[in-house]
């Protein structure tokens, strides 16, 4: 998703806006806005009034479907403080660099079942309000099948927890704004399972590009190749507009970390 190395001593937050949770239905005339922040590292100094939802990053995975220990994730302190401020917290799974692990888990039923059960236990025990699935990226036929199957298990599991706790639970995912990864995802599946999609509207240019350009542009550069164009406007990426209701998308931008 992004390089967090320089953010380990702070509370980095990525802001976004969405327009509709899945449960509200596509016909809702005035769906509420939400403001999402990603929390990485110790959860100190968060200005909760800025957000409606937080994604707590990250709960990772190994190839056997086990969740490696993390001193910061999960955190009952974070969920308790957030709930006191009427902010929901999703546990964020994966992050950049865990594609191989997710692909292995998704092709081995025993590992998949172990991982799903482990994640749902964290959600339940630490009082999270759902899951943010950050697999970067399911981009083969076998990976997409596994991603969809695993997501449906997560959806069923968090909804069961929500029914027992009498609250609405969420499932979201991080999606690249690159057409090469978007094309693997099916609209019907996303609408069925996801409350909203976090579109990473950054990394349009970097040290891999052969020209200088903005990292998170509002409009595409004239020097940018069509397959990488940002498109006007960024809030409705051209690859998404024909496929997803706009109120199902969040635009994520990289911002400096909030001081702890």
C-alpha positions in Angstrom: 0.0 0.0 0.0 2.8 2.4 0.9 6.2 2.5 2.5 5.7 2.9 6.2 9.4 2.8 7.4 9.6 6.4 8.2 6.3 6.4 10.0 7.0 3.9 12.7 7.2 6.5 15.5 4.1 8.4 14.5 0.5 7.8 13.7 0.2 8.1 9.9 -3.4 8.8 8.7 -4.6 8.6 5.1 -7.9 10.5 4.6 -10.6 9.5 2.2 -14.3 10.1 1.5 -16.9 7.5 0.7 -20.5 7.7 -0.1 -22.3 4.6 0.9 -22.1 1.5 3.1 -23.3 -1.8 1.5 -26.2 -2.2 3.9 -27.6 1.2 2.9 -28.6 0.0 -0.6 -27.9 1.5 -4.0 -31.1 3.4 -4.0 -30.4 5.6 -1.0 -30.8 9.2 -2.1 -28.5 10.9 0.4 -26.0 8.3 1.7 -23.7 9.6 4.5 -20.1 10.5 3.9 -17.4 8.8 5.9 -13.8 9.9 6.5 -11.3 7.0 6.7 -7.8 7.0 8.3 -5.2 4.3 8.3 -3.4 3.9 11.6 0.1 2.3 11.6 2.3 2.0 14.6 1.4 3.0 18.2 -2.1 4.6 18.3 -1.2 7.8 20.1 -2.5 11.3 19.5 -5.3 10.5 17.1 -7.7 13.4 16.6 -10.9 11.3 16.4 -13.1 14.1 15.4 -11.6 14.0 12.0 -12.7 10.5 11.2 -15.7 8.3 11.1 -13.7 5.1 10.5 -10.1 3.9 11.1 -8.3 1.0 9.4 -5.8 -0.5 11.8 -2.8 -1.6 9.9 -1.7 -4.4 9.7 -2.5 -7.9 10.6 -0.2 -9.9 8.3 -0.2 -13.6 7.4 2.3 -16.4 6.7 1.9 -19.1 4.1 0.4 -21.5 6.6 -2.4 -19.0 7.4 -1.1 -18.1 10.8 -1.1 -14.4 11.9 2.4 -13.4 13.1 2.7 -11.4 16.3 2.5 -7.6 16.0 3.0 -5.4 19.1 0.5 -2.8 17.8 -2.1 -4.9 16.0 -4.6 -5.9 17.4 -5.3 -3.3 20.1 -8.3 -3.2 22.4 -7.1 0.2 23.6 -7.6 1.7 20.1 -11.0 0.2 19.5 -12.2 1.3 23.0 -10.9 4.9 22.5 -12.4 5.1 19.0 -15.8 3.8 20.1 -15.9 6.4 22.9 -15.6 9.0 20.1 -18.2 7.2 17.9 -15.5 6.1 15.4 -15.5 2.6 14.0 -12.3 0.6 13.6 -11.6 -2.0 11.0 -8.6 -4.4 11.2 -6.5 -4.1 8.0 -5.2 -7.3 6.6 -2.0 -7.6 4.7 -0.4 -4.6 3.2 2.2 -4.3 0.4 4.5 -7.3 0.1 2.1 -10.0 1.2 0.8 -11.1 -2.2 2.7 -14.4 -2.1 1.4 -15.3 1.4 -2.2 -14.5 0.5 -1.9 -16.5 -2.8 -0.5 -19.5 -0.9 -3.2 -19.3 1.8 -6.0 -19.0 -0.9 -4.8 -22.2 -2.6 -4.6 -24.4 0.5 -8.0 -24.9 2.2 -6.6 -25.8 5.6 -4.4 -22.6 5.7 -7.4 -20.5 4.4 -9.7 -21.8 7.1 -7.0 -21.2 9.8 -6.5 -17.6 8.6 -10.2 -16.8 8.4 -10.9 -18.2 11.8 -7.9 -16.3 13.3 -8.9 -13.0 11.8 -12.5 -13.4 12.9 -11.3 -14.2 16.4 -9.3 -10.9 16.4 -12.3 -9.0 15.2 -14.5 -10.5 17.9 -12.1 -10.5 20.9 -10.7 -7.0 20.3 -14.0 -5.5 19.3 -13.2 -4.4 15.8 -16.1 -3.2 13.5 -15.0 -5.2 10.5 -12.2 -5.9 8.1 -10.2 -3.9 5.5 -8.7 -6.5 3.1 -5.5 -5.2 1.7 -4.3 -8.0 -0.6 -2.0 -6.3 -3.2 -3.0 -7.7 -5.6 -5.1 -10.7 -6.7 -4.2 -10.7 -10.4 -4.4 -14.3 -11.6 -7.4 -16.5 -12.2 -6.5 -18.7 -9.2 -5.9 -15.8 -6.9 -9.1 -14.1 -7.8 -11.1 -17.2 -7.1 -9.4 -17.5 -3.7 -9.8 -13.8 -2.9 -13.5 -14.0 -3.6 -14.0 -17.2 -1.6 -12.1 -15.8 1.4 -13.9 -12.5 1.3 -17.3 -14.2 1.3 -16.1 -16.1 4.4 -15.1 -12.9 6.0 -18.4 -11.3 5.1 -20.4 -14.1 6.6 -18.2 -14.1 9.7 -18.3 -10.4 10.5 -22.1 -10.2 9.8 -22.6 -13.1 12.3 -20.5 -11.2 14.9 -22.5 -8.0 14.2 -25.8 -9.8 14.6 -24.6 -11.1 18.0 -23.3 -7.7 19.1 -26.2 -5.7 17.5 -24.1 -3.5 15.3 -23.4 -3.0 11.6 -20.1 -4.5 10.6 -18.0 -3.4 7.6 -15.8 -5.0 4.9 -13.7 -2.8 2.7 -10.7 -3.4 0.5 -7.7 -1.5 -0.9 -7.7 -1.3 -4.7 -4.9 0.0 -7.0 -5.9 2.7 -9.4 -4.0 0.8 -12.1 -6.1 -0.6 -14.8 -4.0 -3.8 -14.9 -5.2 -4.7 -11.4 -8.7 -3.3 -11.5 -9.6 -5.5 -14.4 -9.4 -8.6 -12.4 -12.2 -7.6 -10.0 -15.8 -8.3 -10.8 -18.3 -5.6 -10.2 -21.1 -7.9 -9.0 -18.8 -9.4 -6.4 -17.6 -6.1 -5.1 -21.1 -4.7 -4.7 -22.2 -8.0 -3.0 -19.4 -8.1 -0.4 -17.8 -4.7 0.1 -19.2 -1.7 1.9 -16.8 0.5 0.0 -13.6 0.3 -2.0 -10.5 2.3 -1.0 -8.9 3.4 -4.3 -5.2 4.2 -3.9 -5.0 7.4 -6.0 -1.3 7.7 -5.8 1.9 6.1 -7.1 1.0 7.3 -10.6 4.7 8.2 -11.1 7.9 7.4 -9.2 11.4 6.2 -9.7 10.1 3.6 -12.2 8.8 6.3 -14.6 10.9 7.7 -17.4 9.5 11.2 -16.9 8.8 13.6 -14.0 5.2 13.7 -12.8 3.0 14.2 -9.8 2.7 11.2 -7.5 -1.0 11.8 -6.8 -2.4 14.0 -9.5 -5.9 15.3 -9.9 -5.6 15.1 -13.7 -3.4 13.0 -15.9 -0.2 14.4 -17.3 0.1 14.9 -21.0 3.3 12.9 -20.7 1.5 10.0 -19.0 0.7 7.0 -21.1 -3.1 6.3 -21.5 -3.0 3.1 -19.4 -1.6 5.0 -16.4 -3.6 8.2 -16.8 -5.1 9.5 -13.6 -8.2 10.7 -15.5 -10.5 13.7 -14.8 -11.4 13.8 -12.0 -9.6 11.5 -9.6 -12.7 11.0 -7.4 -14.1 9.0 -10.3 -11.3 6.9 -11.8 -12.2 6.2 -15.5 -11.7 2.4 -15.0 -14.2 2.5 -12.1 -16.9 4.9 -13.4 -18.7 2.4 -15.6 -18.5 -0.4 -13.0 -19.0 0.8 -9.4 -21.5 3.3 -8.0 -19.4 6.4 -7.1 -20.8 6.3 -3.6 -19.0 2.9 -3.1 -15.5 4.4 -3.5 -13.0 6.1 -1.3 -10.1 8.1 -2.7 -7.0 7.5 -0.6 -4.2 10.0 -0.6 -0.8 9.8 1.0 -0.5 12.5 3.6 2.2 13.3 6.2 1.7 11.4 9.5 -0.1 13.1 12.3 2.2 13.9 15.1 2.0 11.5 18.0 
